[in-house]
Amino acid sequence: MDKITKLNAEESLALISLLENPPAPTQELIDLMKETNMTTRDDKLYDEVERLANLAHSLGLGEDEFDDIVYDMAIEFSLDKLNPIEDSGLQEVLIQEASDVASIINNGGFIAQIDYLVATTPWGTPQQTIDYIESYIREYS
């Protein structure tokens, strides 16, 4: 348990430092997301992510449109860590970590947000998620 707690604490410090200076959707952010399995690892899928981000921009969708969805997914994926833990203090730390991750992703703009959603596939397969996001963008722009 100590090793897991220490690892989470180190990751938290890294995330907090990124929050203090939120990055644009740069290679650094993409690398961080790949290291933590929060991004697509397939160039073809990433091309789709870029296409959707460009579509959202071109149709005038606000960059905050995906904030809540990203936040909800980050919290949902932390549940696997949270459920077996009885210590409410540690649970709060893990929830804060998930919230910090969501903030970093949301500060990265459409590319980071859409990439995260495609990687986590909340709507089935990556292609189904891409299709859903595209229909959402077209409907709400």
C-alpha positions in Angstrom: 0.0 0.0 0.0 2.8 2.4 0.8 4.3 2.0 -2.7 0.9 2.8 -4.3 0.3 5.8 -2.1 3.8 7.1 -2.8 3.4 6.7 -6.5 0.0 8.5 -6.4 1.6 11.3 -4.4 4.4 11.7 -7.0 1.9 11.7 -9.8 -0.1 14.3 -7.9 2.8 16.6 -7.6 3.5 16.3 -11.3 -0.1 17.1 -12.1 -0.2 20.0 -9.7 2.9 21.5 -11.3 1.2 21.2 -14.7 -2.0 22.8 -13.3 0.0 25.8 -12.1 1.1 26.4 -15.7 -1.5 24.8 -17.8 -0.1 23.6 -21.1 -1.5 24.2 -24.5 -2.1 21.0 -26.5 1.6 20.4 -27.0 3.7 17.3 -27.5 4.5 17.4 -23.8 0.8 17.1 -22.9 0.3 14.3 -25.5 3.3 12.4 -24.0 1.9 12.8 -20.5 -1.4 11.5 -21.6 0.2 8.5 -23.4 2.2 7.6 -20.3 -1.0 7.5 -18.2 -3.1 5.8 -20.9 -5.3 8.8 -21.4 -4.7 9.2 -25.1 -5.1 7.3 -28.3 -2.0 5.4 -29.4 -3.1 5.0 -33.0 -2.1 7.6 -35.6 -5.3 6.9 -37.6 -7.4 7.6 -34.6 -5.4 10.6 -33.7 -6.1 12.0 -37.2 -9.8 11.6 -36.4 -9.2 13.4 -33.1 -7.6 16.3 -35.0 -10.4 16.3 -37.6 -13.1 16.5 -34.8 -11.2 19.3 -33.0 -11.0 21.3 -36.2 -14.7 20.7 -36.9 -15.6 21.9 -33.4 -13.5 25.0 -33.9 -14.9 25.7 -37.3 -18.5 25.4 -36.1 -17.8 27.8 -33.2 -18.4 25.3 -30.4 -17.1 26.6 -27.0 -14.0 24.9 -25.7 -15.8 24.4 -22.4 -18.4 22.2 -24.1 -16.6 18.9 -23.2 -15.4 20.0 -19.7 -18.1 18.2 -17.7 -17.9 15.0 -19.8 -14.1 14.8 -19.3 -14.5 15.4 -15.6 -17.1 12.7 -15.3 -15.0 10.2 -17.2 -11.9 11.0 -15.0 -13.9 10.4 -11.9 -15.5 7.3 -13.3 -12.1 5.8 -14.1 -10.9 6.5 -10.6 -13.7 4.4 -9.1 -11.6 1.2 -9.6 -9.0 2.7 -7.3 -11.6 4.2 -4.9 -14.0 1.3 -4.3 -11.6 -1.0 -2.4 -10.2 1.8 -0.2 -11.9 2.3 3.2 -9.8 5.3 4.3 -12.0 8.4 3.4 -8.9 10.7 3.4 -7.2 8.6 0.8 -10.4 8.5 -1.2 -10.5 12.2 -1.2 -6.9 12.4 -2.4 -7.8 10.1 -5.3 -10.9 12.1 -6.2 -8.8 15.2 -6.2 -6.2 13.5 -8.4 -8.9 12.6 -10.9 -10.2 16.2 -10.8 -6.7 17.5 -11.4 -6.3 15.1 -14.4 -9.6 16.4 -15.8 -8.4 20.0 -15.4 -5.2 19.3 -17.2 -7.0 17.7 -20.1 -9.7 20.4 -20.2 -7.0 23.1 -20.3 -5.4 21.4 -23.3 -8.4 22.3 -25.4 -10.4 20.3 -27.9 -7.6 18.1 -29.1 -6.7 16.9 -25.5 -10.4 16.5 -24.6 -11.4 14.6 -27.7 -8.3 12.5 -27.6 -9.0 11.6 -23.9 -12.6 10.7 -24.7 -11.6 8.5 -27.7 -9.0 6.8 -25.6 -11.4 6.1 -22.8 -14.2 5.2 -25.2 -17.2 6.0 -23.0 -19.6 5.3 -25.9 -18.4 1.9 -27.0 -15.5 1.4 -29.3 -13.2 4.2 -30.4 -15.0 4.5 -33.7 -18.4 4.6 -31.9 -17.0 7.3 -29.7 -15.7 9.3 -32.7 -19.1 9.0 -34.3 -20.9 10.1 -31.2 -18.6 13.1 -30.7 -19.0 14.2 -34.3 -22.8 14.1 -34.0 -22.6 16.0 -30.7 -20.5 18.7 -32.3 -22.8 19.1 -35.2 -25.9 19.1 -33.0 -24.7 21.6 -30.4 -22.7 24.0 -32.5 
